[in-house]
Amino acid sequence: MNMRTLIVKTLILLLVTAVSIVTQAQASSAADAFPNRPITIIVGSTPGSTTDGLARALGVEITKATAQTVIVDNRAGAFGGIAAQAAARAAPDGYTLFITTNTTQAANPHLLRQLPYDPIKDFEPVGRLVQGYMLMVVNPELKVQSVNDFIAMAKQAPGKFNYGSGSSSARVAAELFQHMSGTTLNYVPYKANPAAVMGLVGGQTDMMIVDLTTSLPQVKSGKLRALGVSSPTRSTLLPDVPTISEAGLAGYEAHHWNALYAPAGTPQDLIDKLSKLVRKAMASESLNNFAQQNGMEVAMTSPIELAKFQLDELESWGRIIKQAGIEPE
């Protein structure tokens, strides 16, 4: 190798090294400054749902802490599958996040034969946010005043009455109710729970077991009648409404939760920054008030804790779905 060739190769090597150092420095600087532009949170439901409200409340707190805008991107449909697929395909840079529920991350794999996403491999856990219970509501036109009344009526006319659902949580809760009560109801699917609740108000269906966010306002306005809560103890929001278990279906319980994820491949330092940022937001008075007003409680976890919790829930929901006799579609 002559001297000229050696010099050229040395210069090229130095140039490549310099570019690499600059690139790494820029990446490190960008990570240190995170977030320095708007963040998008994808949710798999329509405005007015629990997940949508939570995303917007969280976004307000993140904006307060970072001065960056938070955009809530509603992509309802396919029991959250459309939103999950979009989030899974997003750039793993920390600027596109996914607030979702046990519907996409624990129930759908047992309810659907084909998923457009993998609930484990396609996401990086950031943290569980809240957990809560649901409310059994009926159209006031039904001449029933209690859970036992509804069970007796449904048993007298198997297949006559309908239940609506816009999420896997609501569907599995109703299917479990049928299994434990020995009743037969017709399933009417909706794009999201707010639409399902309006279908119940309009008389297209007869019953739902659904989150309090979408059902409680209709109960307070007299458009729906509450028969029971799905929690082990009564809700402070409806102290006069018994639990479904104490009202006639002993042992019945159904819950839901929300968690935050980033696309798979998001660097660990960004996951850590997001976890710290969100933990601070979830400790705020506004988020705690939001949870309480919607029959939930803040249940913030670390990324590692969410990963373990999700695996446990995946197994648990599979067992419940099998017990309820639901066949994958």
ZATOR-645108 format. One record per residue: residue in three letters; x, y, z of N, C-alpha, C in turn. Coordinates in steps of 0.2 Angstrom, whole numbers, plus 5000, padded with zeros to 4 digits. Layout:
BEGIN
alaXYZXYZXYZ;...
% end
This chain:
BEGIN
met500449945000500050005000500450065000;asn500450114995500850174995500550225000;met501050275001500850325006500250365005;arg500150374998499550414996498850374998;thr498850314997498250274998498150265006;leu498750265010498650255017498350325020;ile498650375017498350445019497650455018;val497450435012496650435010496250395015;lys496450335016496050285020496050315028;thr496650345030496650375036496150425037;leu496150475032495650525032494950505032;ile494850455028494150425028493950405034;leu494350365038494250335044494050395049;leu494550445049494450505054493750535052;leu493550545046492950575044492350535047;val492350465046491850425048491750425055;thr492350425059492350435066492050495069;ala492150555065491950615067491150625066;val490950595060490250595059489850555064;ser490150495066489850455071489750485078;ile490350525080490350555086489850615086;val489750655081489250705080488550675080;thr488450625077487750595077487550565084;gln488050535087487950515094487750575099;ala488150625098488050685102487450715101;gln487250715094486550745093485950705096;ala486050635095485550595098485550605105;ser486050605109486150615116485750675118;ser485950735114485650795115484950795115;ala484650765109483950755108483650725114;ala483950665116483650625122483650665128;asp484150705129484250745135483650805135;ala483550825129483050885129482250855128;phe482250785128481550755127481050775133;pro480450795131480150805124480350875122;asn480450885116480550955113480150965107;arg479550925106479050945101478450905104;pro477850915100477250885102477250815103;ile476850785108476750715109476050695106;thr476050635103475350615101475150545105;ile474550545108474350485112473750455108;ile473850395105473350365102472950325107;val472250335106471750295110471350255105;gly471050195107470650155103469950165104;ser469650225106468950235107468850305106;thr468150325105467950385103467950435109;pro467850505108467850555113467250535118;gly467350545124466850535129466950465133;ser467450425131467550365134468050375140;thr468150325144468550325149469350345147;thr469550305142470150305139470350375136;asp469850405133469950465130469950515135;gly469550515140469550565145470250565149;leu470450505150471150495154471650525150;ala471650505143472250535139472250605139;arg471650635139471650715139471850745145;ala471650715151471850735157472550725158;leu472850675156473550665157473950715152;gly473650725146473950775142474050845145;val473550865148473550925151474150935156;glu474250875160474750875165475450875162;ile475550835157476150835153476350905150;thr475850935147475951005144476151055150;lys475851045156476051095161476851075163;ala477051015163477750995165478251015159;thr478051005153478551015148478451075143;ala477851105143477651155139477651135131;gln477551065131477451035124476651015123;thr476451025117475751005116475650935116;val475050905118474950835118474250825114;ile474350785109473750775104473450705105;val472850705106472450645107472150625100;asp472450565098472250535092471750485093;asn471050495092470550445093470550395086;arg470650335087470550285082470150225084;ala469450235084469050185087468950125082;gly468750065084468550015080468949955081;ala468649895079469049825080469249815087;phe468849835092468949825099469649855101;gly469849915098470549945099471049925095;gly470849875090471449845086471649895081;ile471249945078471449995074472050035077;ala471850065083472350105087472950065089;ala472850005091473449965093473949955087;gln473649945081474049935075474449995073;ala474050055074474350115072474950135077;ala474850125083475350135088475950085087;ala475850025086476349975085476849995079;arg476550025074476950045068477250115068;ala477150155074477350225074478150215076;ala478450275074479150275075479350275083;pro479850235085479950225092480450275095;asp480150335095480550395097480250425103;gly479750395106479450425112478950485111;tyr478850495104478350555103477650525101;thr477550455100476950425099476850375104;leu476350385108476150335114475450305113;phe475350255117474750225116474450215123;ile473850245125473450235131472950185129;thr472950125132472450075131472250035137;thr471849985136471549945141471649875141;asn471449835145471449765145471149735139;thr470649775136470349755129470949725124;thr471349775123471849765117472449715120;gln472649725126473249695129473149625132;ala472549615134472349545138471849505135;ala471249545133470649505131470649485123;asn470849535119470749525112471149465109;pro471749445112472049385110471649325111;his471149325115470749265117470049265113;leu469949325111469249345108469349335100;leu469849355097469949365090470449315087;arg470349275082470749225079471349265076;gln471249325073471849355070471849425073;leu472449445075472549515077473049555073;pro472949615071473449655067474049675071;tyr474149655077474649675082474849615087;asp475449625090475549575095475549615102;pro475149605106475149645112475749645117;ile476149595116476749595120477349615116;lys477449585110478049605106478049675103;asp477449705101477449765098477449825102;phe477549815109477549875113478049875119;glu478249935121478649945127478249965132;pro478149935138477749955143478050025147;val477650065148477850125152477550125159;gly476950105160476650105166475850095166;arg475650055171474850055172474650125175;leu474150145173473850215175473350205181;val472750175179472150175183471850105183;gln471450085188471050025187470350045190;gly469850005188469150025190468749965189;tyr468049985191467549935190466949955185;met466449925185465949935180465249935183;leu464749965179464049975182463649935177;met463149895180462649855176462049905176;val461849925170461349975168460849945163;val460249965164459649935160459249995157;asn458949985152458450035149457850045154;pro457650105156457150115161456450085159;glu456350075153455750045150455649965153;leu456249935154456149865157455849875164;lys455449835166455049835172455449795177;val456149815178456549775183456849835188;gln456949815194457249855199457849835202;ser458049765200458649735204458949685199;val459549665201459849615197459449545197;asn459149535203458749475203458149475198;asp457849535198457249545193457549535186;phe458049565184458349555177458449485176;ile458749445181458949375179458249335179;ala457749345183457149315182456849325176;met456849385174456449405167456849375161;ala457549375161457849345156457749275156;lys457749235161457649165161456949145159;gln456449195160455749175157455749185150;ala456249215147456149225139456949225136;pro457249165136457849155134457949185127;gly458449225126458649245119458149305117;lys457749335121457349385119457649455121;phe458149455125458449525127459149525125;asn459349595124460049605121460449645126;tyr461149635125461549675128462049705123;gly462249765124462749805120463449805122;ser463949805118464649815120465049845115;gly465449895117465949925113466649915115;ser466749865119467449845121467449775123;ser468049745123468049675126467849675133;ser468049725137467949725144467149715145;ala466749765142466049765142465749695140;arg466049665135465749605132465849545137;val466549545139466649485144466249495150;ala466149555153465749565159465049535158;ala464749555152464049525151464049455150;glu464549425146464549355145464649315151;leu465049345156465249315162464549315166;phe464249365166463549375169463049325167;gln463049315160462649255158462849195160;his463449175160463649115162463549095169;met463649145174463549135181462749135183;ser462349175179461649175180461249125177;gly461549095172461149045168460649075163;thr460749135161460349175156460649175149;thr460149185144460449185137460249255134;leu460749295133460549365130460949365123;asn460649415119460949425112461449475112;tyr462049465109462549515109462549565103;val462549625105462549675099463149715100;pro463549715095464249745095464149825093;tyr464549865096464649935094465349955093;lys465450005090466150035088466550055095;ala466150075099466450105106465950105111;asn466050105117465650105123465150165123;pro465350225121464850285121464350265116;ala464450245111463950225106463450165108;ala463750125112463350065115462950095120;val463150135124462750165129462150205126;met462250245121461750275117461250235114;gly461450175112461050125109460550095115;leu460850085121460450065127459950115128;val460150185129459650235130459150235125;gly459250225119458850225113458350165113;gly458550115117458050055117458350005112;gln458850015108459149955104459349895108;thr459549905114459749855118459449855125;asp459549805129459149805135459649815141;met460249795141460749795147461449805144;met461849835149462549835148462849835155;ile463549805155463949815161464549845158;val464649915160465049955157465450005162;asp465950035159466350085164465850145166;leu466050165172465550225175465650285171;thr466250295167466250365164465750375159;thr465550325155465050325150464350315152;ser464250275158463550265160463350305166;leu463750335170463550365176463150435174;pro463350475169462950525167462250515165;gln462150455162461550435159461050415165;val461350385170461050365176460750425180;lys461250475181461050535185460450575181;ser460450565175459950605171459250565170;gly459350505173458750465173458550425166;lys459050425162459050395155459150315156;leu459550295161459750225162459550215170;arg459450155171459350125178459950085180;ala460250105186460850065188460550005193;leu460849945191460649885195461149865200;gly461849875198462349845202463049865200;val463549875204464249885202464549815202;ser465149815198465449755197466049745202;ser466149785207466649785211466449745217;pro466949725221466849685227466549725233;thr466549795233466249835238465849895234;arg465349925237464949975234465450035232;ser465250075227465550125224465350195228;thr465850235230465650295234465250345229;leu465250335223464950375218464150355218;leu464050295220463350265220463250225226;pro463250255232463250215238462550175239;asp462050195236461450165237461350105232;val461850095227461750045222462149985225;pro461949925225462249865228462749845223;thr463249795225463649765221463249715217;ile463449695211463049635208463049575212;ser463649565215463649505220463149505225;glu463149555229462649555234461949565232;ala461849585226461149595223460849535220;gly461249485220460849425217461349375214;leu461949395212462449345208463049345212;ala463049305217463649295222464249275219;gly464749315220465449305218465649335211;tyr465149375209465249405202465749465203;glu466149475199466649535199466949545192;ala467049605190467349625183467649685184;his468249695181468649755182468949775175;his469249835175469549865169470149905171;trp470649915167471249955168471449985162;asn471850045163472150075158472950085159;ala473250075153474050085154474350115148;leu474950135149475250175144475850135141;tyr475850135134476350095130476750145125;ala477350125123477650155118477850105112;pro477950115106478050065101478750025103;ala478749965101479349925103479949955099;gly480449945103481149975100481250045103;thr480750075107480950145110481450135115;pro482050175114482550175119482450175126;gln482750135130482650135137482650195141;asp483150245138483150305142482550345141;leu482250345135481650375134481050345138;ile481050275138480550245142480550265150;asp481250275152481350295159481050365160;lys481250415155480950485155480250485155;leu479950445151479150445150478850425157;ser479150365160478950345166478950395171;lys479450425172479550475177479050535176;leu479050555170478550615168477850595170;val477650535168476950515169476750495176;arg477250465179477150455187477050525190;lys477350575189477250645192476550665190;ala476350655184475750685181475150645185;met475250575186474750535189474650555196;ala475150585199475150595206474750665207;ser474650705202474350765202473550765205;glu473350815208472650825211472150815205;ser472350835199471850835194471750765191;leu472250725191472150655189471850615194;asn472050625200471650585206470950605206;asn470750665205470050685205469750655199;phe470050655193469750615187469650545189;ala470050515192469950435193469450425198;gln469350465203468850465208468150475205;gln468150525201467450545198467250495193;asn467650455191467450405186467550325189;gly467450325195467450255199468050215198;met468650255198469350215197469750245202;glu470350215202470950235207471550235203;val471950285205472650285202473050225204;ala473350195199473750125200474350125196;met474750185197475350195193475850135195;thr476150105190476750055191477350075186;ser477850045188478450045183478350005177;pro478850025172478749985166478849905167;ile479249885172479349815173478749785176;glu478449825181477849805184477249795180;leu477249835175476649835170476749775166;ala477449755164477549695159477349635163;lys477449625169477249575173476549565174;phe476249625176475449635177475149615170;gln475349635165475049615158475049545157;leu475549505158475649435157475149405162;asp475049425168474549395173473849405170;glu473749465168473049485165472949445159;leu473449435155473349395149473049325150;glu473349295155473149225157472449225161;ser472349285165471749285169471149295164;trp471249345159470649355155470549295150;gly471049255148470949195144470549145148;arg470649145155470349095159469549115160;ile469449175160468749205161468349195155;ile468749205149468349205142468249135141;lys468649085143468549015142467948995146;gln467949015153467448995157466749025155;ala466749085152466149105150465849075143;gly466249035140466048995134466149035128;ile466549095128466549135122467049105117;glu466849095111467249065105467549125102;pro468249115100468549165096468249185089;glu468249245087467949265081468449265075;
% end
